[in-house]
Amino acid sequence: MRDDGEFAQAVERLYAAFARRPLPPDMTACEHCVDPDAVTRRVGGQWLAWPAGERDAVEQFARVWWRLTLATFPSVTPAWDLLTAVAELGVDVGPYLAGFADGPGEGPARHLAEVIGSRSSGGSLPDGAEESMRRWLAGPTPVDVLWTAVGTSASPQVVAELTDAAEHAHLLRGRQVSR
């Protein structure tokens, strides 16, 4: 279920928080939200020095975007891409990973399956986020989320997709535990 009102409120909060600041000519942004030709630099960890209101608006926006991404499958922004963006900001990805277990339906599990696929294809998260991902994969949650969704899905195609991901998550779990 998508709540465009909640997303719109988060966007409005961002605009309000940054209203006193002009958009710098050298800033990178999401290509879905801002024309890539209009900006040319990454925010990265610099945003941590911004005033609290601005940081809070960015964090709220990211949380809402994550929640809405997990609620719909497929989504406009792949969960792996959004998780990577959050990690690049230096935000703790732990609560985002926990979101896979919080959402109803098979959407979060299907996004998790894609994240596991991206990771298995060589994807990794920046710095400390990579360690958080490893620890999370070593725990029972990813496998539990996937097997629970397998048990409730009515689609044979989705069941096969989730079963494959659950088996892969189990293998990743074993690798993480043995490190």
Secondary structure as a PSIPRED ss2 file (coil, helix, strand):
# PSIPRED VFORMAT (PSIPRED V4.0)

   1 M C   1.000  0.000  0.000
   2 R C   1.000  0.000  0.000
   3 D C   1.000  0.000  0.000
   4 D H   0.000  1.000  0.000
   5 G H   0.000  1.000  0.000
   6 E H   0.000  1.000  0.000
   7 F H   0.000  1.000  0.000
   8 A H   0.000  1.000  0.000
   9 Q H   0.000  1.000  0.000
  10 A H   0.000  1.000  0.000
  11 V H   0.000  1.000  0.000
  12 E H   0.000  1.000  0.000
  13 R H   0.000  1.000  0.000
  14 L H   0.000  1.000  0.000
  15 Y H   0.000  1.000  0.000
  16 A H   0.000  1.000  0.000
  17 A H   0.000  1.000  0.000
  18 F C   1.000  0.000  0.000
  19 A C   1.000  0.000  0.000
  20 R C   1.000  0.000  0.000
  21 R C   1.000  0.000  0.000
  22 P C   1.000  0.000  0.000
  23 L C   1.000  0.000  0.000
  24 P C   1.000  0.000  0.000
  25 P C   1.000  0.000  0.000
  26 D C   1.000  0.000  0.000
  27 M C   1.000  0.000  0.000
  28 T C   1.000  0.000  0.000
  29 A C   1.000  0.000  0.000
  30 C C   1.000  0.000  0.000
  31 E C   1.000  0.000  0.000
  32 H C   1.000  0.000  0.000
  33 C C   1.000  0.000  0.000
  34 V C   1.000  0.000  0.000
  35 D C   1.000  0.000  0.000
  36 P H   0.000  1.000  0.000
  37 D H   0.000  1.000  0.000
  38 A H   0.000  1.000  0.000
  39 V C   1.000  0.000  0.000
  40 T C   1.000  0.000  0.000
  41 R C   1.000  0.000  0.000
  42 R C   1.000  0.000  0.000
  43 V C   1.000  0.000  0.000
  44 G H   0.000  1.000  0.000
  45 G H   0.000  1.000  0.000
  46 Q H   0.000  1.000  0.000
  47 W H   0.000  1.000  0.000
  48 L H   0.000  1.000  0.000
  49 A H   0.000  1.000  0.000
  50 W C   1.000  0.000  0.000
  51 P C   1.000  0.000  0.000
  52 A H   0.000  1.000  0.000
  53 G H   0.000  1.000  0.000
  54 E H   0.000  1.000  0.000
  55 R H   0.000  1.000  0.000
  56 D H   0.000  1.000  0.000
  57 A H   0.000  1.000  0.000
  58 V H   0.000  1.000  0.000
  59 E H   0.000  1.000  0.000
  60 Q H   0.000  1.000  0.000
  61 F H   0.000  1.000  0.000
  62 A H   0.000  1.000  0.000
  63 R H   0.000  1.000  0.000
  64 V H   0.000  1.000  0.000
  65 W H   0.000  1.000  0.000
  66 W H   0.000  1.000  0.000
  67 R H   0.000  1.000  0.000
  68 L H   0.000  1.000  0.000
  69 T H   0.000  1.000  0.000
  70 L H   0.000  1.000  0.000
  71 A H   0.000  1.000  0.000
  72 T C   1.000  0.000  0.000
  73 F C   1.000  0.000  0.000
  74 P C   1.000  0.000  0.000
  75 S C   1.000  0.000  0.000
  76 V C   1.000  0.000  0.000
  77 T C   1.000  0.000  0.000
  78 P C   1.000  0.000  0.000
  79 A H   0.000  1.000  0.000
  80 W H   0.000  1.000  0.000
  81 D H   0.000  1.000  0.000
  82 L H   0.000  1.000  0.000
  83 L H   0.000  1.000  0.000
  84 T H   0.000  1.000  0.000
  85 A H   0.000  1.000  0.000
  86 V H   0.000  1.000  0.000
  87 A H   0.000  1.000  0.000
  88 E H   0.000  1.000  0.000
  89 L C   1.000  0.000  0.000
  90 G C   1.000  0.000  0.000
  91 V C   1.000  0.000  0.000
  92 D C   1.000  0.000  0.000
  93 V C   1.000  0.000  0.000
  94 G H   0.000  1.000  0.000
  95 P H   0.000  1.000  0.000
  96 Y H   0.000  1.000  0.000
  97 L H   0.000  1.000  0.000
  98 A H   0.000  1.000  0.000
  99 G H   0.000  1.000  0.000
 100 F H   0.000  1.000  0.000
 101 A H   0.000  1.000  0.000
 102 D H   0.000  1.000  0.000
 103 G C   1.000  0.000  0.000
 104 P C   1.000  0.000  0.000
 105 G C   1.000  0.000  0.000
 106 E C   1.000  0.000  0.000
 107 G H   0.000  1.000  0.000
 108 P H   0.000  1.000  0.000
 109 A H   0.000  1.000  0.000
 110 R H   0.000  1.000  0.000
 111 H H   0.000  1.000  0.000
 112 L H   0.000  1.000  0.000
 113 A H   0.000  1.000  0.000
 114 E H   0.000  1.000  0.000
 115 V H   0.000  1.000  0.000
 116 I H   0.000  1.000  0.000
 117 G H   0.000  1.000  0.000
 118 S H   0.000  1.000  0.000
 119 R H   0.000  1.000  0.000
 120 S H   0.000  1.000  0.000
 121 S C   1.000  0.000  0.000
 122 G C   1.000  0.000  0.000
 123 G C   1.000  0.000  0.000
 124 S C   1.000  0.000  0.000
 125 L C   1.000  0.000  0.000
 126 P C   1.000  0.000  0.000
 127 D H   0.000  1.000  0.000
 128 G H   0.000  1.000  0.000
 129 A H   0.000  1.000  0.000
 130 E H   0.000  1.000  0.000
 131 E H   0.000  1.000  0.000
 132 S H   0.000  1.000  0.000
 133 M H   0.000  1.000  0.000
 134 R H   0.000  1.000  0.000
 135 R H   0.000  1.000  0.000
 136 W H   0.000  1.000  0.000
 137 L H   0.000  1.000  0.000
 138 A H   0.000  1.000  0.000
 139 G C   1.000  0.000  0.000
 140 P C   1.000  0.000  0.000
 141 T H   0.000  1.000  0.000
 142 P H   0.000  1.000  0.000
 143 V H   0.000  1.000  0.000
 144 D H   0.000  1.000  0.000
 145 V H   0.000  1.000  0.000
 146 L H   0.000  1.000  0.000
 147 W H   0.000  1.000  0.000
 148 T H   0.000  1.000  0.000
 149 A H   0.000  1.000  0.000
 150 V H   0.000  1.000  0.000
 151 G H   0.000  1.000  0.000
 152 T H   0.000  1.000  0.000
 153 S C   1.000  0.000  0.000
 154 A C   1.000  0.000  0.000
 155 S C   1.000  0.000  0.000
 156 P H   0.000  1.000  0.000
 157 Q H   0.000  1.000  0.000
 158 V H   0.000  1.000  0.000
 159 V H   0.000  1.000  0.000
 160 A H   0.000  1.000  0.000
 161 E H   0.000  1.000  0.000
 162 L H   0.000  1.000  0.000
 163 T H   0.000  1.000  0.000
 164 D H   0.000  1.000  0.000
 165 A H   0.000  1.000  0.000
 166 A H   0.000  1.000  0.000
 167 E H   0.000  1.000  0.000
 168 H H   0.000  1.000  0.000
 169 A H   0.000  1.000  0.000
 170 H H   0.000  1.000  0.000
 171 L H   0.000  1.000  0.000
 172 L H   0.000  1.000  0.000
 173 R H   0.000  1.000  0.000
 174 G H   0.000  1.000  0.000
 175 R H   0.000  1.000  0.000
 176 Q H   0.000  1.000  0.000
 177 V H   0.000  1.000  0.000
 178 S H   0.000  1.000  0.000
 179 R C   1.000  0.000  0.000
